[in-house]
Amino acid sequence: MIPHADPVSDDDLQAYIDDELSAARRIDVEAYLSTRPAEASRVMADLRIRDEMRLALAEAPRSASAAAMRVSTVESARRLSRALSQDRLLRRLRLVASVALLVGAGWLAHAQFGPLGVGKVVASDLAPAYVNDAVMAHRTSQVRATMPSQPGAKDYDPADIRAATAIEMPALPRDWSVADVQVFPSAFGPSIELSVRTEDFGTVSLFAVRPGTFDVVPATMAYRDELSAAYWQVGEVAYALVAGANSPELDRAASRLARSLY
């Protein structure tokens, strides 16, 4: 690899998030992030917030007054963002401030035009496709658990799984016990589903798959009917922790599992 002539700075990372870099400099930043998973995870979180802001604005009504309000709000957010872009801490504060400004504008638009924005149900639908596969695998494992003719495969060997599928499994907490291990087909090859007994969440499923894309995604919540799922991605492998609907702190448990992969 040819070393970068110009080191990647915090300003470069912020400009990358704001789509203000040239194509060549974006490549430099992406190469920099590809070797720093923790930094890439923070940038991906900022990109997610940016995209949610854009989606909220895109769903606003198309009337002239709404359009004018949207332009004014975006310009105000940009001015606020530039004013708060002094260092990394303020870079995080700038996103919070921008979101708060847009939320305030959303309440104003709500009063004039009706509901707008992204609620919990809509946000849940934005989860990657592998989350649906994880939920289906969880439900399948529940069916298997009720069938005497389908005993659970409790011989869990992470090294064997890695050798056969190139999927690195996270380290499980000591008080978690594996009740079943299954290999499921997916569009990109085999996926892994562990049925795990826990004290905090009851029986949960830990799903892992290679989704065909390289990404770094922090633990994020999604909801499917009566189930909760915390999903994340580290490089070429994506994961989802699936439990019942009333599973507080499931995202924290997922974050601990994600950290064990670094």
C-alpha positions as CSV (number, residue, x, y, z in Angstrom):
1,M,0.0,0.0,0.0
2,I,1.3,3.5,-0.9
3,P,1.4,5.7,2.2
4,H,-0.8,8.8,2.2
5,A,1.0,12.0,1.3
6,D,-1.4,14.0,3.6
7,P,-2.4,12.5,6.9
8,V,-6.2,12.1,7.4
9,S,-7.4,14.7,10.0
10,D,-10.6,15.2,11.9
11,D,-11.5,17.9,9.4
12,D,-11.2,15.3,6.6
13,L,-13.4,12.9,8.5
14,Q,-16.1,15.6,8.9
15,A,-15.8,16.6,5.3
16,Y,-16.2,13.0,4.4
17,I,-19.5,12.8,6.4
18,D,-20.7,16.0,4.8
19,D,-19.9,14.9,1.2
20,E,-17.5,17.7,0.7
21,L,-14.4,15.8,-0.4
22,S,-13.0,15.2,-3.8
23,A,-13.2,11.6,-5.1
24,A,-9.5,11.1,-4.6
25,R,-9.6,12.4,-1.0
26,R,-12.6,10.2,-0.2
27,I,-10.5,7.2,-1.3
28,D,-7.8,8.3,1.1
29,V,-10.2,8.6,3.9
30,E,-11.8,5.2,3.2
31,A,-8.4,3.6,3.1
32,Y,-7.6,5.2,6.4
33,L,-10.9,3.9,8.0
34,S,-10.4,0.4,6.6
35,T,-7.5,-0.1,9.0
36,R,-9.1,1.5,12.0
37,P,-12.4,-0.2,12.9
38,A,-13.1,1.9,16.0
39,E,-12.8,5.1,14.1
40,A,-14.8,3.7,11.2
41,S,-17.6,2.7,13.6
42,R,-17.8,6.3,14.9
43,V,-17.9,7.7,11.3
44,M,-20.6,5.2,10.3
45,A,-22.7,6.3,13.3
46,D,-22.4,9.9,12.1
47,L,-23.3,8.9,8.6
48,R,-26.4,7.1,9.9
49,I,-27.5,10.3,11.7
50,R,-26.9,12.3,8.6
51,D,-28.9,10.0,6.4
52,E,-31.8,9.9,8.9
53,M,-31.8,13.7,8.9
54,R,-32.0,13.7,5.1
55,L,-34.7,11.1,5.0
56,A,-36.8,13.2,7.5
57,L,-36.5,16.2,5.2
58,A,-37.2,14.3,2.0
59,E,-40.5,13.1,3.4
60,A,-41.7,16.7,4.1
61,P,-44.7,17.9,2.0
62,R,-43.8,19.4,-1.4
63,S,-45.8,22.6,-1.0
64,A,-43.9,25.9,-1.5
65,S,-44.1,26.9,2.1
66,A,-42.8,23.5,3.2
67,A,-40.0,23.6,0.7
68,A,-39.0,27.1,1.9
69,M,-39.0,25.9,5.5
70,R,-36.9,22.9,4.6
71,V,-34.3,25.0,2.8
72,S,-34.2,27.4,5.7
73,T,-33.8,24.6,8.2
74,V,-31.0,22.9,6.2
75,E,-29.1,26.1,5.9
76,S,-29.5,26.8,9.6
77,A,-28.3,23.3,10.4
78,R,-25.3,23.8,8.1
79,R,-24.4,27.1,9.7
80,L,-24.6,25.6,13.2
81,S,-22.6,22.6,12.0
82,R,-19.7,24.8,10.7
83,A,-19.7,26.9,13.9
84,L,-19.3,23.7,16.0
85,S,-16.6,22.0,13.9
86,Q,-13.6,22.8,16.1
87,D,-12.5,19.4,17.3
88,R,-13.8,15.8,17.7
89,L,-16.0,16.5,20.7
90,L,-17.7,19.4,19.1
91,R,-18.0,17.3,15.9
92,R,-20.3,15.0,17.9
93,L,-22.1,17.9,19.5
94,R,-22.7,19.4,16.1
95,L,-24.7,16.4,15.0
96,V,-26.8,16.4,18.1
97,A,-27.4,20.1,17.7
98,S,-28.4,19.7,14.0
99,V,-30.8,16.9,14.9
100,A,-32.3,18.9,17.6
101,L,-32.8,21.8,15.2
102,L,-34.5,19.5,12.7
103,V,-36.7,18.0,15.3
104,G,-37.9,21.5,16.3
105,A,-38.6,22.2,12.7
106,G,-40.5,18.9,12.5
107,W,-42.8,20.0,15.3
108,L,-43.5,23.2,13.4
109,A,-44.2,21.3,10.2
110,H,-46.4,18.9,12.2
111,A,-48.6,21.7,13.4
112,Q,-49.0,23.1,9.8
113,F,-49.0,20.0,7.6
114,G,-49.5,16.9,9.8
115,P,-47.1,14.2,10.9
116,L,-43.7,13.9,9.2
117,G,-40.4,12.3,10.0
118,V,-39.2,8.8,10.8
119,G,-40.8,7.0,13.7
120,K,-39.8,3.8,15.4
121,V,-41.7,1.6,13.0
122,V,-40.3,3.3,9.9
123,A,-36.8,3.2,11.4
124,S,-37.1,-0.5,12.1
125,D,-37.9,-1.2,8.4
126,L,-34.6,0.4,7.4
127,A,-32.6,-2.4,9.0
128,P,-30.5,-4.6,6.7
129,A,-32.1,-7.6,5.1
130,Y,-30.0,-10.0,7.2
131,V,-32.0,-8.9,10.3
132,N,-35.1,-10.5,8.7
133,D,-33.0,-13.7,8.2
134,A,-31.9,-13.6,11.8
135,V,-35.5,-13.2,13.0
136,M,-36.6,-16.2,10.8
137,A,-33.7,-18.3,12.2
138,H,-34.7,-17.4,15.7
139,R,-38.3,-18.5,15.1
140,T,-37.1,-21.7,13.4
141,S,-35.0,-22.5,16.5
142,Q,-38.0,-22.0,18.7
143,V,-39.9,-24.5,16.6
144,R,-37.0,-27.0,16.8
145,A,-36.9,-26.6,20.6
146,T,-40.5,-28.0,20.8
147,M,-39.8,-31.1,18.7
148,P,-38.4,-34.2,20.5
149,S,-37.2,-35.5,17.1
150,Q,-35.0,-32.5,16.6
151,P,-32.5,-32.5,19.5
152,G,-30.2,-29.4,19.9
153,A,-26.6,-29.6,18.7
154,K,-24.8,-28.3,21.8
155,D,-21.2,-28.9,20.5
156,Y,-20.3,-25.3,19.8
157,D,-16.8,-24.9,18.3
158,P,-16.1,-21.3,17.1
159,A,-12.8,-22.5,15.5
160,D,-14.6,-25.1,13.5
161,I,-17.2,-22.6,12.4
162,R,-14.5,-20.1,11.4
163,A,-12.6,-22.8,9.4
164,A,-15.8,-23.9,7.5
165,T,-17.5,-20.6,6.9
166,A,-14.9,-17.8,7.4
167,I,-17.3,-16.4,10.1
168,E,-15.7,-15.2,13.3
169,M,-18.0,-15.7,16.3
170,P,-17.9,-13.3,19.2
171,A,-16.9,-14.4,22.7
172,L,-20.0,-15.3,24.8
173,P,-20.4,-14.2,28.4
174,R,-19.5,-16.9,30.9
175,D,-23.1,-17.2,32.2
176,W,-24.5,-17.8,28.6
177,S,-24.9,-21.4,27.6
178,V,-25.4,-22.7,24.0
179,A,-28.5,-24.9,23.6
180,D,-28.3,-25.4,19.8
181,V,-26.0,-24.6,16.9
182,Q,-27.3,-24.6,13.3
183,V,-26.1,-23.7,9.9
184,F,-28.6,-21.9,7.7
185,P,-28.4,-21.1,4.0
186,S,-28.3,-17.4,2.9
187,A,-28.0,-15.5,-0.4
188,F,-24.2,-15.1,0.3
189,G,-23.4,-18.6,1.7
190,P,-23.9,-20.3,5.0
191,S,-25.1,-18.4,8.1
192,I,-24.7,-19.4,11.8
193,E,-27.5,-19.4,14.4
194,L,-26.8,-20.1,18.0
195,S,-29.7,-20.6,20.5
196,V,-28.4,-19.3,23.8
197,R,-29.8,-19.4,27.3
198,T,-29.2,-16.3,29.3
199,E,-30.2,-15.0,32.7
200,D,-31.1,-11.5,31.6
201,F,-33.0,-12.1,28.3
202,G,-34.1,-15.8,28.5
203,T,-33.4,-17.8,25.4
204,V,-31.9,-15.6,22.6
205,S,-30.5,-16.2,19.2
206,L,-27.1,-15.0,18.0
207,F,-27.0,-14.9,14.2
208,A,-24.0,-14.4,12.0
209,V,-23.6,-14.1,8.2
210,R,-21.4,-12.7,5.5
211,P,-23.8,-10.2,3.8
212,G,-21.5,-9.6,0.8
213,T,-20.5,-6.0,1.8
214,F,-17.7,-4.6,3.9
215,D,-19.0,-2.2,6.6
216,V,-18.6,-1.2,10.2
217,V,-22.0,-0.7,11.9
218,P,-22.4,-0.2,15.7
219,A,-25.0,-2.1,17.6
220,T,-28.4,-0.8,16.5
221,M,-32.0,-1.8,17.5
222,A,-34.7,-3.1,15.2
223,Y,-38.1,-4.5,16.0
224,R,-40.1,-7.2,14.3
225,D,-43.6,-7.9,15.7
226,E,-43.0,-9.5,19.2
227,L,-39.2,-9.6,18.8
228,S,-36.3,-7.3,19.4
229,A,-33.0,-7.5,17.5
230,A,-29.7,-5.7,18.0
231,Y,-27.6,-5.9,14.9
232,W,-24.1,-4.8,14.0
233,Q,-21.4,-5.5,11.4
234,V,-17.6,-5.8,11.7
235,G,-15.9,-5.9,8.3
236,E,-17.3,-8.6,6.1
237,V,-19.4,-10.3,8.8
238,A,-22.8,-9.1,10.2
239,Y,-24.4,-10.2,13.4
240,A,-27.8,-10.0,15.1
241,L,-28.9,-10.7,18.7
242,V,-32.6,-11.6,18.7
243,A,-34.7,-11.7,21.9
244,G,-38.3,-11.1,23.1
245,A,-39.9,-7.7,22.7
246,N,-39.3,-6.8,26.4
247,S,-35.5,-7.0,26.3
248,P,-34.1,-3.8,27.8
249,E,-30.3,-3.3,27.4
250,L,-30.2,-5.8,24.5
251,D,-28.2,-3.2,22.5
252,R,-25.6,-3.0,25.3
253,A,-25.3,-6.8,25.3
254,A,-24.7,-6.7,21.5
255,S,-22.1,-3.9,22.0
256,R,-20.2,-6.1,24.4
257,L,-20.3,-9.0,21.9
258,A,-19.1,-6.7,19.2
259,R,-16.1,-5.4,21.3
260,S,-15.0,-9.0,21.8
261,L,-14.3,-9.3,18.0
262,Y,-11.6,-6.6,18.1
